Amino acid sequence: MRAKLRDVLARAGYQTLASQANFVTVLVPREDEFVARLAAFGLSVRPGTSLGMPGAVRITVPPPRGLAILQEALAQVPVP
């Protein structure tokens, strides 16, 4: 599922960092806006600023339904 998550993000125009964990780190130019827009779809992500990585967001690998919601949300979030 991590590979699918990275693919969905890449197709939406986002760069991700390599990971072997159960999450993917996404580079975003407007971190707060990205987090707020995903929250509007019921998606909770971890702002990179809280992890010492401003300009990034950490997304836990979701189940298939969560991935579909993320894909829908990304279609409505401006491409970086």
URMOCOR-V304982 format. One record per run of one state. SS is the DSSP state (hx for helix, st for strand, lp for the rest). FROM is the first residue (numbers start at 1). TO is the last residue. If there is no record, write none. Layout:
BEGIN
<<SS FROM TO> <SS FROM TO>>
END
This chain:
BEGIN
<<lp 1 1> <hx 2 11> <lp 12 14> <st 15 17> <lp 18 22> <st 23 27> <lp 28 30> <hx 31 39> <lp 40 45> <st 46 47> <hx 48 51> <lp 52 55> <st 56 60> <lp 61 63> <hx 64 76> <lp 77 80>>
END
